[in-house]
Amino acid sequence: MKVDGSAETDTKWIAINHEASSLLDVIVHDKFTPTNTTKSKWQSLIKGSSLQENCNKEGFNIHGGRNDRKMYVRIGIVANDNWYCDSCNSCIGFGTSVTGCDGKVRFMSCGNIHACYSTYKNTATFGYILIQ
């Protein structure tokens, strides 16, 4: 990922080791598929990124939430201030939609959203997905 206006050398990369016949096969059925990348690696993609402390659910097609707290992340990680994952207000990833504590839904193609209490962060990035 690369934040707009940053130097070319500021592009950050992580590897997600997942075997599948194609990326389309992983995301097309909208079924959650976990990954094992770690929260710190996701945060390393964006300098100054912010995630809540708990939940830390990562993978492909992360979705859920209560009626008033919907979330969706195509590829990435979601986090919450509680241990349960049904009201996450922060994420890093691709294809994100998160409802903040204020009830507003925030969408982002790629980047970091943290929308709760004293932390409101919307950092849009350029995202690159390379498949081998």
Backbone hydrogen bonds, N-H to C=O, Kabsch-Sander energy under -0.5 kcal/mol:
donor,donor_aa,acceptor,acceptor_aa,energy
2,K,126,F,-2.0
4,D,124,A,-0.6
6,S,3,V,-2.0
10,D,7,A,-2.4
11,T,8,E,-1.4
12,K,1,M,-2.7
17,N,15,A,-0.7
18,H,16,I,-0.9
26,V,22,S,-0.9
26,V,23,L,-0.6
27,I,23,L,-1.9
28,V,24,L,-2.8
30,D,27,I,-1.5
33,T,60,F,-2.1
35,T,58,E,-1.3
42,W,38,T,-1.7
43,Q,39,K,-2.5
44,S,40,S,-1.5
45,L,42,W,-1.4
46,I,43,Q,-1.2
49,S,46,I,-1.9
54,N,80,N,-2.9
56,N,54,N,-2.0
57,K,78,V,-1.3
58,E,56,N,-0.5
59,G,76,G,-2.8
60,F,33,T,-2.8
61,N,74,R,-2.8
62,I,73,V,-2.7
63,H,61,N,-0.6
64,G,71,M,-1.5
66,R,69,R,-0.6
66,R,86,D,-1.6
69,R,66,R,-1.0
71,M,64,G,-2.0
72,Y,97,S,-2.6
73,V,62,I,-2.6
74,R,94,F,-1.3
74,R,95,G,-1.1
75,I,94,F,-1.6
76,G,59,G,-2.4
77,I,92,I,-2.5
78,V,57,K,-2.6
79,A,90,S,-2.4
80,N,54,N,-2.6
89,N,79,A,-0.9
90,S,79,A,-1.3
91,C,113,I,-2.8
92,I,77,I,-2.0
93,G,111,G,-2.3
94,F,75,I,-3.0
95,G,109,S,-3.3
96,T,108,M,-2.8
97,S,72,Y,-2.4
98,V,106,R,-2.4
99,T,70,K,-1.3
100,G,98,V,-0.6
100,G,104,K,-2.8
101,C,115,A,-2.5
103,G,100,G,-2.1
106,R,98,V,-2.9
108,M,96,T,-2.1
111,G,93,G,-2.3
112,N,123,T,-2.2
113,I,91,C,-2.3
114,H,121,K,-2.4
115,A,89,N,-2.7
116,C,119,T,-2.4
119,T,116,C,-2.2
120,Y,118,S,-0.7
121,K,114,H,-2.9
123,T,112,N,-2.9
124,A,122,N,-0.7
125,T,110,C,-2.5
126,F,2,K,-3.4
130,L,128,Y,-0.5
